[in-house]
Each structure stands twice: as structure tokens, then as C-alpha cells.
Amino acid sequence: MIVEGKKKIWSEYQKDIPDDHYFYVRSCIRQNFFPASEKVFLDIVRDRLGLDFFETPHHTTCGGIAYHSDSIPQETLMTIVARQFALMTEAGYENYVCSCITSFGIYNEIINTWFHYPELEAKIRELLWEASKREFKIPKSVVHASDVIYKLRNKILENGKYRLVNKNTGEPLRVVEHIGCHYSKMFPSKGVGGAEYPYVLTGMAEAWGGTVIDYPERRHCCGFGFRQYLVQANRGYSLSNTHKKFESMAPFKPDMIITNCPGCPYFLDRWQYVIEELEGKTYGADSKGIPVFTYEEVAGLVLGYDPWDLGLQMHQTAVEPLLDKIGITYNKEDKYKI
Amino acid sequence: MSCITRCPRKNGPGLIIQALRNLSQELGYFIDSEKGRQQLVLNRALCGNILNYGYCVYPRTFHYSDHPENGPVGKLIEDNLEAVHKRVGSNLDGEGPGILRKIPQSDLDELKRIFDVTGATERMEKIETISKKRAKELGLSDEEYCRQIFTINSEEHYI
């Protein structure tokens, strides 16, 4: 093997992730279903590591779910996004970081479209001015929040209390990493490792002591598909995608799943419950499910946060099997205490 | 679109489907297909959330009765929404920044103007008008029509 050649090829799969000074925008799905993940993300980068992540209460949805469900035209989506960029510009930032993978794909798609069709960018600037008298600069850098945690993974380990290791056997935990489709399949160069070798979650899992397992449907979608889930009559399609993934990964006996898209952990978590209810089938050991986590939750566990402060009680598939394997201490009685 | 990764010429057939769906809405053809008619409930849910709250998904309009897959934990969250979100650090409907904060009315007004000048309002009204006409032809109330298109899968159409 020619090592230098391999390094050169791999260098093409890297992306620039700025060190500091970000304009932060939230995710609709993550705020609804994994709210503590955004809290712990800001807690890590701001309070523990002293970085500058600015948030304005005036930012809104990017409109991505409505766009992918054909509810709003492309011009509407672009103008909402242009408004977000205007808020960033007004706040004096150039680095844009989003919590949502759908948004991440949307931002990259829009910037790319404007690059190829500058007349469309000019039209959107006019529409934004007409609607809000705002102007904007295109961000110098657009990253997903998982890129930031990936970059900080070794610092997190240095400050960590736990590792992704089975406390009884000393063996690395077996991790399924599930990348959101709109992270790097749309624009491979925008994701760490591209579409074929996405490394953003693998990098975290390996740095924190786990081993990543490969399985045939590793790159298969979770099944959200927007209108496939949002309309009840269509949900069989969403469920069948998750079912296909679990059937494929189960023989490899994963201990946990880590995700970077806000929607994927919801579906991988909830559809496991539905499959158990419908078929009596579970995919984890001891007739239990496979715990599913956001990357912020896993970072929080490594750093020693209380699992219930991380919001793990909001998962339908119980997380305790993973907590027990690592040896994380928690109070069972506190799980649903409100 | 995810399909671009697999296409040797980097084509995005998903975008073609999206364009055709848009065209069917512009021309009113959406009303003649099961999946097309679903646009009404999608618009009401998603555009309603955006214009009223500033989010695509908002917890007070995401009902367990429509999402039983959310399981008993989802039911517990819905029944104790404020307390659960307070416990995990949300700023549900609160002032200032944070998780699920109340987005100021001035920002919602901007979103409404964006909808108006970019054609989203016009499209929503078109979907409403054509759908109401179809519901009337079928002898269904608005609520009955929405429930039907939200829940019934004829198993003759696939996505």
C-alpha cells in the first residue's frame, strides 16, 4: 500500500470546520423530540470549552420539511433561508452552524443553486427586501453541529468520565452509526468522509472507545421521507425502511446506534416500538430494543452528564441496557420525575 | 437529493418528481390522485405551524392521537408537555432564545410577507379552494374529508 497516496485521497474527503465564532440555528425536529440534545451541545461548546456560539431568538424554521413535502415553492424556501442569512450578517458572523440535517442539505442546495444561477440569487435578494427590508451575505462556512462535535471529539474524551466500553468485558461497544441522508448524499464534499465513507460519527465512536460495525444496509435511509411519515396513510413506507435496516444490522449484535440527523433517531427509536407491538420482535439482547442516541447525547454520556438531564427518558426504546454496559450510574426513580 | 450520489451523471430524479408535483398543484391535477389530495393536510399542518409558530413541527399541534407510534412515552410527554420540557431545559413558548421559544410576532409577520411575495400564499389558497370543491362534491364536511385523505390508503397507489 502506498501510504502517501492513501493520505492524499483521504484528504479529498475532509472538510474545513472553523474553530470558533458560529451563528447557531436550531432544528424543529430536535427541539420537539430531543430538546436536551441542543441544550447539551451549547453547554459543551460554550460553557465547557468557552467557544463563541451566538443564537438569536428571531431565527425560525428554514422551511425545509414544508419544501420537501411540496407545501411551499422553492422561492419561498430560499427567501426564508435568505432571512436566516440576513440575521447572521446583522449579528456580524460568517460561520453558520445548524442543528438540523434537513436544513444542512437545504443550505448547501440553495448556495449551490445560487452559484449556478446567480439571477435566481438576485431575485431572492429582491423578494427578501420586499418582504423584510433585509440584506444578507452568504456564509463563509456552513457546517452541521455534528461536524463541530467531531472536531472536538478528542477534547471531549480528555474531559470524559466514561468510554464506550463494556465494563464487564473490557471490550469496545459495538456501534451502529447512522448518517442522515441530507448530510453528505446530496453534496458529498460537504460532509466529513463524503457520501461513501462518512466519518463524522465513526470518528466520534472510535475516539470514545467504541468499534463501528458494518452491515449491508448501513447507508439505507431511516425512512422519514417527509410526506411518507407526515400523512398517516403513508407511514407503512417509513416503517418498512426502518424494518429493513434493523433486519440487516441485528445479526451483528449492535449495542447502540448513534445518529446525526434529528429525525433518524426518532424513527429508529419509535419504529422499534411499533415492530415490537405489531410482530413481537425485538432487535437487542434479552428481548429488548437497541438503544438509539443523538451524537450530543453520546457526548453527554461520555462527559458524565446525568442521563435524565440529557432527556433520555424521552426515548421510547429504553436506554438502560447501554447505560448498564458502560457502568453509568443513574437513579431509576428519577427517570420520569417531573 | 440522495439519488444524486448513486447516479453516474449526478442527476436528481427526485427533483423531477418534485417539479411534477409542483406542476400538478399549479394546474389543479393533484386533486385527481390519492397522494395528490394529501397535499391539503400537509399544507394545513406545515404551513399552519410555520405561519402561527415559526416552526415546521410544533409540539402543541403534534397530537398523540395522530401519532400512536410515539408510544406510551409520547403520550406521557403530551400529557405533561410543560413539565417535561421544563425538566430538560426547553424554553417552551418563553421569551428570548432557547429551545421551542416563542418566536416574536414581528418575525412571524415577516414569514407571512415572505409567503405572500413568493407565491406560497397563493398556492395554499389554490389547494384549499380545489379541495373544498372536491369535499363538497363528495358530500363530506371539511373535517371528514381531511380525516379521509389523512388516514385512508386504497392500496392502489404507492409512493
Contacts between the chains, C-beta under 8 A, distances in Angstrom:
chain1	res1	chain2	res2	distance
A	26	B	99	7.0
A	28	B	55	4.7
A	28	B	56	4.5
A	28	B	57	4.6
A	28	B	58	7.8
A	29	B	57	5.9
A	31	B	55	7.4
A	31	B	90	7.3
A	31	B	99	4.9
A	31	B	100	4.9
A	32	B	55	7.9
A	32	B	57	5.2
A	32	B	58	7.4
A	32	B	59	5.3
A	32	B	62	6.6
A	32	B	100	7.3
A	35	B	85	6.2
A	35	B	88	5.2
A	35	B	89	6.8
A	35	B	90	4.6
A	35	B	99	4.6
A	35	B	100	6.8
A	36	B	88	4.0
A	36	B	89	5.9
A	38	B	99	5.6
A	39	B	88	6.9
A	39	B	89	4.1
A	39	B	90	7.9
A	39	B	99	6.5
A	55	B	97	4.7
A	55	B	98	8.0
A	56	B	97	6.7
A	57	B	95	7.6
A	57	B	96	5.4
A	57	B	97	4.4
A	57	B	98	7.6
A	57	B	101	5.4
A	57	B	103	7.2
A	57	B	104	6.8
A	58	B	103	7.5
A	58	B	104	6.5
A	58	B	107	5.1
A	60	B	50	7.5
A	60	B	54	4.1
A	60	B	55	7.3
A	60	B	103	5.8
A	60	B	107	6.0
A	60	B	108	8.0
A	60	B	111	6.2
A	61	B	49	7.8
A	61	B	50	5.8
A	61	B	54	6.2
A	61	B	55	5.0
A	61	B	56	4.6
A	63	B	50	6.4
A	63	B	56	6.9
A	64	B	56	7.1
A	65	B	46	6.1
A	65	B	56	3.9
A	65	B	57	6.8
A	66	B	42	8.0
A	66	B	46	4.1
A	66	B	47	6.2
A	66	B	50	6.2
A	66	B	56	5.7
A	68	B	18	8.0
A	69	B	42	4.8
A	69	B	46	5.9
A	70	B	18	6.6
A	70	B	21	4.6
A	70	B	22	6.5
A	70	B	25	7.0
A	70	B	39	6.5
A	70	B	42	7.3
A	71	B	39	7.2
A	71	B	42	5.3
A	71	B	43	4.8
A	71	B	46	4.7
A	71	B	47	5.5
A	71	B	124	7.9
A	72	B	46	7.9
A	72	B	47	6.8
A	72	B	50	7.9
A	72	B	115	7.5
A	72	B	118	8.0
A	72	B	120	4.7
A	72	B	123	7.6
A	73	B	22	6.9
A	73	B	118	6.2
A	73	B	119	5.1
A	73	B	120	5.9
A	73	B	123	6.4
A	75	B	118	4.2
A	75	B	119	6.3
A	76	B	114	6.3
A	76	B	115	6.2
A	76	B	118	4.1
A	76	B	119	6.8
A	76	B	120	4.1
A	78	B	118	8.0
A	79	B	114	4.7
A	79	B	117	7.5
A	79	B	118	5.2
A	80	B	111	6.9
A	80	B	114	5.9
A	83	B	110	6.6
A	83	B	114	6.9
A	127	B	114	7.3
A	127	B	117	5.3
A	127	B	118	5.6
A	128	B	114	7.6
A	130	B	113	7.7
A	130	B	117	5.1
A	131	B	110	6.3
A	131	B	113	4.0
A	131	B	114	4.6
A	131	B	116	7.5
A	131	B	117	5.1
A	131	B	118	7.8
A	132	B	110	4.6
A	132	B	113	6.6
A	132	B	114	7.3
A	181	B	2	4.5
A	182	B	2	7.5
A	185	B	1	7.9
A	185	B	2	4.1
A	185	B	4	7.0
A	185	B	5	4.4
A	186	B	1	6.1
A	186	B	2	6.8
A	186	B	4	6.2
A	186	B	5	7.8
A	188	B	5	6.6
A	195	B	5	4.4
A	221	B	2	6.9
A	225	B	159	7.6
A	227	B	35	7.8
A	227	B	38	6.7
A	227	B	42	6.1
A	227	B	159	7.6
A	228	B	159	5.9
A	230	B	42	6.0
A	230	B	45	6.8
A	230	B	46	7.5
A	231	B	38	4.8
A	231	B	41	6.4
A	231	B	42	6.7
A	231	B	149	7.8
A	231	B	150	6.0
A	232	B	66	6.5
A	232	B	150	5.4
A	232	B	151	5.2
A	233	B	38	7.2
A	233	B	149	7.6
A	233	B	150	6.6
A	233	B	151	5.6
A	233	B	152	5.8
A	233	B	153	4.1
A	234	B	35	7.7
A	234	B	38	7.5
A	234	B	153	7.1
A	234	B	159	6.1
A	235	B	69	7.2
A	236	B	153	7.3
A	237	B	158	7.9
A	237	B	159	5.5
A	239	B	69	7.9
A	270	B	69	4.9
A	270	B	70	6.1
A	270	B	71	6.4
A	270	B	74	7.6
A	271	B	69	6.8
A	273	B	69	7.0
A	273	B	71	4.5
A	274	B	69	4.9
A	274	B	71	7.9
A	308	B	87	7.7
A	309	B	88	7.4
A	309	B	89	7.9
A	310	B	88	8.0
A	311	B	88	4.2
A	313	B	73	7.5
A	314	B	73	6.6
A	314	B	77	6.3
A	314	B	84	7.1
A	314	B	88	7.1
A	315	B	73	6.9
A	316	B	70	7.1
A	316	B	71	4.1
A	316	B	72	7.6
A	316	B	73	4.6
A	316	B	74	6.8
A	336	B	76	6.9
A	337	B	87	7.8
A	338	B	80	5.6
A	338	B	83	4.0
A	338	B	84	5.8
A	338	B	86	7.7
A	338	B	87	5.1
